[in-house]
Amino acid sequence: MATPTSLITEIRYILGESTASFWQPVELSTWLVDVIRGLHVDLTPDAIKEILSVTEHPTISEALIIGGTRSTVLLDDNYFMTLLVQIKENDDEYGYPLTNVSREVFEEVKRKEGDADRDGTDTRIYTIDDTGSNLLVYPEYPVGSYSNLKHTWIGRLTESGTLNAPFYVLEAIKYKVVSIAFSKKGRDLAMSDRYEVKYERVIAKINFIFENKFGMAAAHSGRIRSTY
């Protein structure tokens, strides 16, 4: 499995500089992390969900919702995407998955229903707050009651240790870092452009292959679109 160190070794081979001289280790390491983070923008959520499912199992966490308080669950620092939200109902079983809605729709539903509690509405929705740090659930629960919430989610692509990305994504990462490296102080702009094109072609193909596979395209389309 690839690690940042092994990937940088391959990048240096492409650059023709096995020993640091023009390109310092801290530069390549920083660019590598930036490129990995940028994939969450360039790839569609459908593609990322498929990619992570190759090497990662979804994380299942449970939180206790206390009645009479805002139904808010703090998300893990590595959180990227929710797969499923369920609440334990009166029969002590987890019910049907809650529906994901935008923050605007979430607040509008709350306003129209007058902040009804669980016993006063059939609505079951959730959203992520504007900070991206909290999962919000509606309805709120009556004072004196409590229930368990089950949240199934996947985290972000790893930036250290063993990289949890398949080989074709690792190739794209290498292309992008090489492109950035060649652009440093105008070292070789033609090669920089060549590897940028290679990166965008790989990303566009990935987005095309997994386009709307999980019906998530409406939420986010990815920055680099397919030309196929």
C-alpha positions as CSV (number, residue, x, y, z in Angstrom):
1,M,0.0,0.0,0.0
2,A,1.2,3.5,-0.8
3,T,2.3,6.0,1.8
4,P,3.2,9.7,1.4
5,T,6.9,8.7,1.5
6,S,6.6,6.1,-1.2
7,L,4.5,8.4,-3.3
8,I,7.0,11.2,-3.0
9,T,9.8,8.8,-4.0
10,E,7.9,8.1,-7.3
11,I,7.3,11.8,-7.8
12,R,11.0,12.5,-7.4
13,Y,11.7,9.8,-10.0
14,I,9.4,11.6,-12.5
15,L,11.0,15.0,-11.7
16,G,14.5,13.5,-12.2
17,E,15.7,14.5,-8.7
18,S,16.1,11.5,-6.4
19,T,18.0,13.6,-3.9
20,A,16.5,16.9,-2.7
21,S,18.0,19.9,-4.4
22,F,15.6,22.2,-6.2
23,W,12.5,20.6,-4.6
24,Q,12.7,20.4,-0.9
25,P,11.0,17.5,1.1
26,V,8.7,19.9,3.0
27,E,7.5,21.4,-0.4
28,L,6.6,18.0,-1.8
29,S,4.9,16.9,1.4
30,T,2.9,20.1,1.6
31,W,1.8,19.9,-2.0
32,L,0.9,16.2,-1.6
33,V,-1.5,17.0,1.3
34,D,-3.0,20.0,-0.6
35,V,-3.7,17.7,-3.6
36,I,-5.4,15.0,-1.5
37,R,-7.6,17.7,0.2
38,G,-8.4,19.1,-3.2
39,L,-9.7,15.8,-4.4
40,H,-12.8,16.3,-2.2
41,V,-13.6,19.3,-4.4
42,D,-12.5,17.9,-7.8
43,L,-14.3,14.5,-7.4
44,T,-18.0,14.1,-7.1
45,P,-19.5,12.7,-3.9
46,D,-20.6,9.7,-5.8
47,A,-17.0,9.0,-6.9
48,I,-15.6,9.6,-3.4
49,K,-18.1,7.3,-1.9
50,E,-17.2,4.6,-4.4
51,I,-13.5,5.1,-3.9
52,L,-13.6,5.0,-0.1
53,S,-15.8,1.9,-0.2
54,V,-12.9,0.0,-1.9
55,T,-10.7,0.3,1.2
56,E,-12.8,1.7,4.0
57,H,-15.8,0.4,6.0
58,P,-18.3,3.0,7.0
59,T,-18.1,4.2,10.6
60,I,-21.1,3.7,12.8
61,S,-21.4,6.0,15.8
62,E,-24.3,6.4,18.3
63,A,-25.3,9.4,20.3
64,L,-27.9,10.0,23.0
65,I,-30.5,12.6,22.2
66,I,-31.9,14.2,25.3
67,G,-35.5,15.4,25.2
68,G,-36.1,19.2,25.4
69,T,-32.7,20.1,24.0
70,R,-31.6,20.9,20.5
71,S,-31.1,17.7,18.6
72,T,-27.5,18.3,17.6
73,V,-24.7,15.7,17.3
74,L,-21.0,16.7,17.1
75,L,-19.3,15.3,14.0
76,D,-15.9,13.6,14.0
77,D,-13.0,15.7,12.8
78,N,-12.5,13.2,9.9
79,Y,-16.1,13.3,8.8
80,F,-16.8,13.7,5.1
81,M,-20.2,12.2,4.2
82,T,-23.3,10.8,5.9
83,L,-24.6,7.5,4.6
84,L,-27.4,6.8,7.0
85,V,-29.1,8.4,10.0
86,Q,-31.6,6.4,12.1
87,I,-33.3,7.0,15.4
88,K,-34.4,4.3,17.9
89,E,-38.2,4.6,18.1
90,N,-40.7,3.7,20.8
91,D,-40.5,0.0,19.9
92,D,-36.8,0.1,20.8
93,E,-35.9,-0.6,17.2
94,Y,-34.1,1.8,14.8
95,G,-36.6,3.2,12.4
96,Y,-36.5,4.1,8.7
97,P,-33.6,6.3,7.6
98,L,-34.1,10.0,8.1
99,T,-34.2,12.1,4.9
100,N,-31.3,14.4,4.1
101,V,-32.3,18.0,3.3
102,S,-30.5,21.3,2.9
103,R,-30.1,23.6,5.8
104,E,-32.7,26.0,4.3
105,V,-35.3,23.3,3.9
106,F,-34.5,22.1,7.4
107,E,-35.2,25.5,9.0
108,E,-38.3,26.0,6.8
109,V,-39.8,22.7,8.0
110,K,-39.1,23.6,11.6
111,R,-40.8,27.0,11.1
112,K,-43.9,25.6,9.4
113,E,-44.3,22.8,11.9
114,G,-43.8,25.2,14.8
115,D,-40.9,23.1,16.3
116,A,-43.3,20.2,16.9
117,D,-41.8,17.4,19.0
118,R,-41.6,13.7,18.0
119,D,-45.1,13.0,19.2
120,G,-46.6,15.8,17.1
121,T,-45.1,15.1,13.6
122,D,-44.3,12.3,11.2
123,T,-41.4,14.3,9.8
124,R,-37.9,12.7,10.1
125,I,-35.1,14.8,8.6
126,Y,-31.5,15.8,9.2
127,T,-28.9,18.2,7.8
128,I,-25.4,19.4,8.5
129,D,-25.0,22.9,10.0
130,D,-23.3,25.8,8.3
131,T,-20.0,25.1,10.1
132,G,-19.9,21.5,8.9
133,S,-19.3,20.4,12.5
134,N,-22.8,19.3,13.6
135,L,-25.5,16.9,12.5
136,L,-28.9,18.4,13.2
137,V,-32.0,16.2,13.6
138,Y,-35.7,17.1,13.4
139,P,-38.0,16.6,15.3
140,E,-36.8,17.5,18.8
141,Y,-37.8,15.1,21.5
142,P,-40.3,15.8,24.4
143,V,-38.8,17.0,27.7
144,G,-38.0,13.9,29.9
145,S,-37.5,11.6,26.9
146,Y,-34.4,10.3,25.3
147,S,-33.4,8.2,22.3
148,N,-30.4,6.8,20.5
149,L,-29.3,8.1,17.1
150,K,-27.3,5.9,14.8
151,H,-25.1,7.8,12.4
152,T,-23.3,5.8,9.6
153,W,-20.7,7.9,7.8
154,I,-17.4,7.8,5.9
155,G,-14.3,9.8,6.5
156,R,-12.0,11.8,4.3
157,L,-9.1,10.5,2.2
158,T,-6.1,9.9,4.5
159,E,-3.2,12.3,4.3
160,S,-0.6,10.2,6.3
161,G,0.2,6.6,7.0
162,T,-1.3,4.2,4.5
163,L,-3.2,6.2,1.9
164,N,-6.8,4.8,1.5
165,A,-7.1,5.5,-2.2
166,P,-7.0,3.0,-5.1
167,F,-4.1,3.0,-7.5
168,Y,-5.8,5.2,-10.2
169,V,-6.4,7.9,-7.6
170,L,-2.8,7.7,-6.4
171,E,-1.7,8.1,-10.1
172,A,-3.8,11.3,-10.3
173,I,-2.3,12.6,-7.1
174,K,1.2,12.1,-8.5
175,Y,0.3,13.9,-11.7
176,K,-1.0,16.9,-9.8
177,V,2.0,17.2,-7.5
178,V,4.4,16.9,-10.4
179,S,2.5,19.6,-12.2
180,I,2.8,21.9,-9.2
181,A,6.5,21.1,-8.8
182,F,7.4,21.8,-12.4
183,S,5.6,25.2,-12.1
184,K,7.9,26.3,-9.2
185,K,9.8,29.4,-10.4
186,G,8.9,28.5,-13.9
187,R,11.1,25.4,-13.9
188,D,9.4,23.7,-16.8
189,L,5.9,25.2,-17.6
190,A,5.4,22.9,-20.6
191,M,5.8,19.8,-18.4
192,S,3.7,21.4,-15.7
193,D,0.8,21.9,-18.2
194,R,1.3,18.3,-19.5
195,Y,0.9,16.8,-16.1
196,E,-2.0,19.1,-15.2
197,V,-3.8,17.8,-18.3
198,K,-3.0,14.2,-17.3
199,Y,-4.5,14.9,-13.8
200,E,-7.6,16.4,-15.1
201,R,-8.2,13.6,-17.6
202,V,-8.0,11.0,-14.8
203,I,-10.3,12.9,-12.5
204,A,-12.8,13.6,-15.3
205,K,-12.8,9.9,-16.2
206,I,-13.4,8.9,-12.6
207,N,-16.3,11.3,-12.3
208,F,-17.7,10.0,-15.6
209,I,-17.5,6.3,-14.5
210,F,-19.3,6.9,-11.2
211,E,-21.5,9.8,-12.3
212,N,-24.6,9.9,-10.1
213,K,-24.1,6.2,-9.1
214,F,-25.6,6.9,-5.7
215,G,-27.9,9.7,-6.7
216,M,-25.8,12.4,-5.1
217,A,-25.0,14.5,-8.2
218,A,-27.5,17.2,-7.3
219,A,-25.7,17.9,-4.0
220,H,-22.3,18.5,-5.6
221,S,-21.1,18.0,-9.2
222,G,-17.3,18.1,-8.7
223,R,-15.1,20.8,-10.2
224,I,-13.6,18.8,-13.1
225,R,-16.3,17.5,-15.4
226,S,-16.2,14.6,-17.8
227,T,-15.8,15.2,-21.5
228,Y,-16.6,11.7,-22.5
